[in-house]
């Protein structure tokens, strides 16, 4: 039942405010400005002993993991990174007992992720799951973890689950931070930010009419560049994946800082750029990149906290705490991908060549 929506993708985009609310429910501890994650199975001593965090996933879940790694570094000051599970498992990785491994998966059945978990377990590592489907293979094989509580996701293209994954990483980063050096005041600030998310998501979705018009404006592109820096970069990668999956328009994501090392050669009016421009310490750097693109007659669509003068169009998103910026900035671009695909008559819920869960190698 699509409840009045034309596709599951559209329905699931609209379920995000409720889904995030569900991910937060019953987990916030105001007294200690932290969160309780019941199934984590990691006591305070274990949490303090973690020296590194390695996050593994595929596709959208890998992108959620990249954002999660940044949140863990920022809030808990633990070195963290994400890697595609399939790459990890084929490169004979060094498995370190002081590293906390986290497997991220919507379905909990993705073969490459499951195989990475099994290899890690066999070598004695501690592996947590950040999973949507309760009781799935990855949830069963991990030592503990966090259910992201996005609810059933039917569309092959992941939207609400991605958002709940990054919110869940925010919770985990806060929890790890508060067992280490994150202050009560910062913990409180992050909790307030998390609580604002559902209303801010609704605010973004209320802008759908404008996003639909923008999608029509850019739908003639054969290829699009997505750029962002640090917190904005994984957002750019995920937005680029969304667009290519659902519209089949070629899209490529680059860190904005790498533009001048190559991709700037592609810029011309027929090659639009989508730029993620949060109001953070990198704002001036991002603006300089927009200037470089404009000087070469590139069209620019910015997703930002304030209107960007150098951009042809800006989608303004509400500001949250800077550590949580990545959660909201991709949401308008889900609608952008949806409307682009719709205008092109694509099979939105079942893009060609793709399956909802990839249970083979
Ligand atoms: O079920 P999983 O989260 O493990 O799936 C991982 C990827 O196959 C998945 O995210 C894929 O990239 C989607 N089509 C994204 O929209």
Boltz pocket constraint, residues with backbone or C-beta under 6 A from the ligand:
constraints:
  - pocket:
      binder: B
      contacts: [[A, 58], [A, 59], [A, 60], [A, 61], [A, 104], [A, 105], [A, 106], [A, 107], [A, 108], [A, 109], [A, 110], [A, 113], [A, 156], [A, 157], [A, 158], [A, 159], [A, 245], [A, 354], [A, 355], [A, 356], [A, 357], [A, 358]]
      max_distance: 6.0
